[in-house]
Amino acid sequence: MQANSRCWACLFHKEEQTVRPFPDEKKKKEYLREVLKLLYDHGQTGSAPWLSMKIGEIYDRYFEKTTDYAAIKQKYNQYMLSKETIVEENIRNSDDLIASCIKYVCAGNFIDFGTGIKVDDSILEDLLQKAKTETVDEKELKQLKNDLATAKELVYLTDNCGEIVMDKLFIKILKEQYPHLHITAIVRGKPVINDATMEDAKQVGLTDIVDCIGNGAAMPGTHISEISEEARDLILNADVVIAKGQGNFEGLYGEKVNPYFLFLCKCELFVKRFGLKQFSSVFAKEDEIHIID
């Protein structure tokens, strides 16, 4: 989906804040001029994840990385692994295992360093505590279960570090509930912000329970045209696709994949688009989503 004007402003503001402490004013202006040109040339057609990827490529030509996302990813992978046992107990003690998994998967989607929203550990803890009392759309849940009952191939697109532990629990339950179903999890192909890669998948044990591949791209989302042929074929030939996170929504919405989207409405734009309060969850198949842009 094309980036909204708010996305342009957010992307540029984030870059200006990132380079503001740097001393070389000339280099900063040259860098921000290139970012503005990218937004001018491609803002009408590119999605926010695609633009973010291209901005990252420009940044790498000018500056060294200042944020240690490897440390951030390690922190949140370990944090969510520490929650895994109690979350799994809550899921297994619930009336509906699939619905309960969806609640925790959405709650975990808070761990996103690419939206400009501060990742506050107290908010994350609160979202995890409240997850079991959230509601899941019964119509969408029934449709998902019907689709899974007849499907042979499921592709599960992950999003960020930490929350990939919740994805692992969901996939574990799906394998138990639908033993006939072959599942492939797809992570980012290269490091980008705090998005989950194969390193994270191995660290949290996802690769121990399901086939897992990288998508070949360093983008905080999924674009059919930008990922590897292997990942693209898996997605396009899957009977069911579950796409986690705002970036996957922005990259896949309107691309005729028709996945089930799962994410939290974190930024102001998504709150407006879906008419929900901040940190409300979205679970719906694309053909049931009606956004306000």
N, C-alpha and C positions, 0 to 999 in steps of 0.2 A: 504494500500500500504506500502511496505517496506520502512523504513527510508533510506534516501540518506546519503552518507558519510558526506555531509555538515551538515545534521541534527545532526549526532553524534557530530561533532565538535562544533556546535552551542549549543547543550544541555550541553556538558561538560563545555564549556566556560562560559555559563550562571551560572552554579553551582559554578565554581571557583570564579567568580565575586561576587556571593551572599555571599560566606563564607569568602572571603578575609579579611574583617574587623574584623573577630572574632579572639580572642587572643590565643585560644588553638590550636597550630600548630599540635600537635599529633592527635587531634580529626579531624581536617580538612583533614589531609592526609588519615586517616582511612576512612573518609566519601568519599573523592574523589576516593580512591581505590575501594570502593564498586560501585561507579557510573561507573568507568572504567570497572569493571568486568561485570556489567549489560550490558553495551554497547558491550563488547566483546562476551558475551554469547548469547545475544538476538538481537544485532544490525542488523543481517542478515535477521531476520524474523519479528521483531516487527516494528510497525509504530511509527512515531514520537509522536503522542498523547499517545500511549500505553507506550512507553519508558518514557515519561514525567510523566505519572501517577506513574510508578514504582519508578522513581527517587524521586518523592514526598513522597512515602512511606518510602524510605530510609532516606530522610531528616528528617522526623518526628521522627525517632529513635535517631537522633543526636542533633537536634537543635530546638529552638523555632522559630515560624514564625516571620519574621522581617518586612514584608510589610503588611500594613493594607488594604487588598483588600476590606473589608467591607466599609471603608471610600471612596475608589476609586469608588466602584460600586454605592454608594449613590451619589457621585459627578456627575458621567456621566449619571446616570438615570435621575437626576434632570435637568442636562444640556440639554439632548435630549428631555425631556418633555417640556422644555421651547421653543424648536424649533418645537414642534409638530403641533401647529396651523398653522404656516406659511408654513411648509412643506406640510401639508394636503391641504392647499389652492393652493399651486403650483401644486400638483398632480391633484386636481379636475379641475384646469384651463388648464391642458395639453390636447393635442390631443389624447393621448392614456394613460389611467389611469394605466393599468398593466405595460406598459413600464416605465412610470414615477416612479411607486413604485419600480421597479427593480433598477433603477438608485440610488434612495435614500437608499435602503437596502444595496447596494454595498458600497456606500459612508460611511455609518455608520460602516461598517466592519473594519474601521481603528482603532476602539477602542479595541485594542488587546494588552494585556500586556504579552503575551506568546511567541511572535516572536523574542524578542530582539531588536525590532525597537521602538525607543522612541515615546510615544504617545504625540505628540505636538498639543496642542489645536488650534494653528493657522493653522496647516495643516488640522485638522478636519474641522474647519470653512470654509477653502478654498474648501475642497472637497464637503461640503454641498452646498456651493454657486454655484459650477460648475456643480452639479449633473444634473440639469435640461437641461443643454446643451450637456450632454453626449449622446452617441448613444447606441442602443440595437440591437443586431443581429436580423434582421427581420425574418430569417428562424427559429431560435430558438423560437422567440416570437410567431410566427404562430403555431408552433408545441405545445408549452405550452398551448395556447388558445384552440387548438383542443383537447388536452388531458383533459383539465379542463371541456370542454363542455360535455364530455361523462363520466367523472369520477364520482364516488359516494363518495370515501374516499380520502382525502388529508392529508398527514402528513407533518408538517412543523417543521424542526429541527432548533432551534435557536442556537446562538453562544454566544455572549458576552453581558455584561451589556450595558446600554446606547443604543446601536444599536437595542436592543429588542423593543424600541419604534418605530423604522422604520418597524420592523417585524409586530408590532401591526397594523400599518397603512396599510401595505400590506394585512394582513389577513382581516382587516375591508373591504377593497375594494374587495377582493376575495369573501367575503360573500355576498356583494351587487351584484356583477357581475354574480355570480354562486350560486344562492340561494338553488339549489338542492344539493350542495356539503357539506358534513360533514367534518369539519376540526378539527384536533387535533394538538396542538402545544406541542413539547417535549423540555424540558429544561434539564440541567444537574441534576443528582440526588443528588449530594453533592457539597459543595463549592470547587472550583478549580480555581486558579488564579482569573481572573475577569469574568469568564464565568457566564452566566445567570442561576439562579436556580429559584425554585418556589417563593422564597422571592422576587426576582427581577420581576418576572412575575406579582405578586400581586401588587408590588409597582408602576409599570407603567400602571396597568389596563388591562394587557393582559388577565388575568383570568376572567375579566368581559365580554369579548366578544367571548371567544372561550374555548373549553375544553382544559385543559393544564395538563400535567403530568411530573414528573421527570423521568429520565431514569435509576435511581438506581446506577449510576456510578459517581466516582469523576475523570473524565478524560476530558482533553480539546479537545474532539472530540467524535465521535460515532463509537464504535466497536460493531458489531452485537453480538459477543461472550461474551462481557463484560457487556451488559446492561440487564435490567430486562426482564423477560418473557413478561410482558405486553407491554413494549416499543418495544421489538423485534417483537412481533406478529403484532402490529400496523404498523410498518415499512414494514414488509414483505408482509402484506396483503393489503397495500394501493394501490390505482390505480395510484396516483401521489405522489412522495416524493420531497419536496424542501429542500435542505440541504444548510444551510448558514455557511460560514466560512471555512478557510483553514483547521482547525482541523477536521471538518466533511468530507472535501474532502479527507484528508489523511487517515481517518478511514474507509471510505465507498468506495473509488475508487477501482474497481476490485472485489467487494464483491457481484456482481450480483443483486444489488438493482436498479441500473440505475436511480439515482435521477437527478433532475435539480440542478446543483451547482451554488451558488451565493457567490462571495467573491472578495476581493481586492488582487492583487499580491503585498504583502508587503515586503517579504524577498527576498534576492538575488536569492535563489534557485527557487522561484516561478516565478520571472522575467525571469529567463533562461528557465524554463520549458515551459512557454507559449509564449515566444518571445515577451513580452510586456514591456512597461516602468513601473517603480515602481508606485504603486497606481493606475494602470489600473484595470478595473473590468473584471471579468469573469462571464458570464452567459451562461451556456450550459448544455444540457443533457449529461450524461456520455458517451454514445455511439458516441457522436460527438466531444469528446475531444481527442486530440492527443498531448501528452506531450513529451518534450525532457528532458531526465534525464541524 
